Amino acid sequence: MKLARTIEEVRDAVRTARMHGASIGFVPTMGFLHEGHLSLVDVARDAGANFVVVSIFVNPRQFGPNEDFTRYPRDEERDSALLEGANVDLLFLPDVDTMYPRGATTAISVGGVAAPLEGARRPGHFDGVATVVAKLFNIVQPDVAAFGRKDAQQCAVIERLVRDLDLPLRLVFGETIREHDGLAKSSRNSYLDASERAKAPVLHRALRAGEEAITHGIAEVAGIERLMHRVVEEEGGVEVDYLAVVDPSTFEAPADFERELLLAGAVKLGRTRLIDNIRVPRSA
Ligand code: PAF
């Protein structure tokens, strides 16, 4: 695996791979990798990529002032070893000055699907995501880029970005990878102490309860959201940020239950904020 720290190094490596006929796959990450990230390398390969680039960059622009940018977990050595084991071809590890040289002020605001849920609770978050992802796409110029469905709204924001700016690449999405008890794998799970870790699967349980209610014919947003809240309250010690039934094309409340739905949630355990979601296919 090659390592690049500058934009020129990435461009050279990708140019050479292309000259040899490679199709370029890209998996952007913030590091502290887990099976979810590694599965995206396979998702990119399954989509036809035979030269896979992974970036690790903890992007300051997508963290709010009171969020966890400085304490976000970082372990370059462990991440490199995992990517080497996954046969990744190129690891891009830029620093903040490389991505945002002095004077860089341009930002991308996707609007629409970026406004509700995460967008409402984390002002500026999706502008930071869209800006860094657009920059990374311009640097790597992949044929295909892979993102995890655990961040469902991020996937929708990036789809919108690619469509609206006519970015010449294909997006592919990987399913959420879970621990044995249902907790979605996340780099932020490393923040949890033992008692928080024991409580954390309640988020997935609440979403599953909502899903079960829908499959049993309950078609009322408020009732399903109440049910999901109750599951979390019964656990105790977990603060609900939101638990919502949404239309996955808008992330707003659905007009009806005759379409695919998304159950999305965010909870706080101590200082740690976790998100998760479940898609509920259109009922037959
Ligand atoms: O999902 C993430 O890890 C980040 O939001 C991303 C897409 C790498 C942009 O910084």
Residues whose N, C-alpha, C, O or C-beta is under 5 A from the ligand:
A	BS01	PAF	P28 T29 M30 F57 N59 V129 V132
